[in-house]
Amino acid sequence: MFNKVEKVLTLSQIYKRDYIVMDFSEIPYNPFIFLSWVTALGFFLSLTEATLKIKREKISSNRRKEEIIGSLYPKKLA
């Protein structure tokens, strides 16, 4: 009986050691995971691009408003 307990402890210690030390060369290729990462990256880039476009359009819209308002009032009153 002592021998069985010792084997279980040894197997669990080996399992814990293998779990902590990850060998990335043995990770199997999974196309679903790869496509998920590509989709997530594309989504992030798309959101970043849209945010920058909205900010740029808002700034240019404010400039146009200032130019139009400035052209409505006379430059010199006297």
C-alpha angles and dihedrals in degrees: 000000000000089000092057093051090050091052092050092051091048092050092048092049091051091048092051092048092050091046094053096044106058119198106206093191089072097055108118119234111254117183092201092060091045093051090047091055092046091049092048091049092048091048091051092049091048092051091048092050093048092049092052092047092051092049092048092049091048092052093047090047091053091050091051091050091051091049092050093047090047092052093052095063122067116254097222124027097191 
